[in-house]
Amino acid sequence: MVLKTFGWSFAVTALGLVAAVLYGGWTAFGIVAILSVLEISLSFDNAVVNAGILKKMNAFWQKIFLTIGVLIAVFGMRLVFPVLIVAVSAQLGPIEAVDLALTDKDRYEELVTDAHPAIAAFGGMFLLMIFLDFIFEDREIKWLSWLERPLSKLGKVDMLSVCVALIVLLVSAMTFATQAHLHAGHADKAETVLLSGIAGLITYMVVGGLSGYFEDKLEEDEEREHEAEEEAERTGKPRSAVALAGKAAFFMFLYLEVLDASFSFDGVIGAFAITNDIVLMALGLGIGAMYVRSLTVYLVRQGTLDDYVYLEHGAHYAIGALAVILLVTIQYQISEIITGLIGVVLIGWSFWSSVRRNRALAAAEGKAAGSDEKTEVSSGV
């Protein structure tokens, strides 16, 4: 079962790591490995969300999502999108950006380094909004309750996450950006950081708005389908198979694509905190995207979406850490190993916390069952 589900992912991993060694030696191998783990850890909650929606779709639409959808995810968001970010930020054409990355790495590195404050501000704000919206939401299950409980109460204030993000952006622009470029002998780029950060905030809100729109449409169609089913049962008339598999499934597919794109942003943007090389970025994120697809299939087939309830928390804390790191790298250089390991540690910690929680619940249920048996025996006597 595992080999069948993850077979393609294992094959792509082997090919990707070999390509990394041939491309840049063992250093490139390490960067691609870190990027792969980063993408998998950040996108685990994406796989869970995808699986929860995908299981409602019929076999045809599941196949469409897992084939066409993965092509869009791997080649569109993980390969084309990083090139576009570099092209726009460095004011290059997409073809010129790719050509420079492959043929003149020194010049490419110089352009990307010069454009890094804009990339870091854009990505940092996007990731920070994902984290803030998660941490300010009142959730039934809390991982670090000492932190999440008071923050969820603060989250009842309207637009608090946007206000906090804008304050962080203002502080970053007026400290990191100003100091970094004045010390380096460049013109002050606080304005560039501000504009890029606002662009990241707008991008997040647009993507979130589209996701919410499709989610609302999906809920409306599911209500109509349910009403149609009840009407068919009352009247005895056959229900339209086209209506069942068509509109609702189509909106499910669109919603999943928007969700997948929005989740892809954090991996792509986070990758810039680790490397500026688009070849290594494409290899690492492509490997990670394949595992997200396999995880989605596995979760759908196994039906075990809620076994590790803290993983989503760990993924979002990793996103928050990456946001802070990106904003700090406007002024300071941070090792790729530190950046990658922070996400891995947070995911591992949340996984272990989930395992401990499951064991504690199982032990409590066992004690309760034993107590009930003793009560029954006593009653019988």
Secondary structure, DSSP 4 states (H G I P E B T S, - for coil): -HHHHHHHHHHHHHHHHHHHHHHHHHHHHHHHHHHHHHHHHHHHHHHHHHHHHHTTS-HHHHHHIIIIIHHIIIIIIIIIHHHHHHHHHTT--HHHHHHHHHH-HHHHHHHHHHHHHHHHHHHHHHHHHHHHHHHTS--SS-SSHHHHHHHHHHTTSTTHHHHHHHHHHHHHIIIIIHHHHHHTTPPP-HHHHHHHHHHHHHHHHHHHHHHHHHHHHHHHHHHHHHHHHHHHHHH-PPPPHHHHHTHHHHHHHHHHHHHHHHHHHHHHHHHTTT---HHHHHHHHHHHHHHHHHHHHHHHHH--SSSSTTHHHHHHHHHHHHHHHHHHTTTS---HHHHHHHHHHHHHHHHHHHHHHHHHHHHHHHHHHHHHHHHHHHHH-
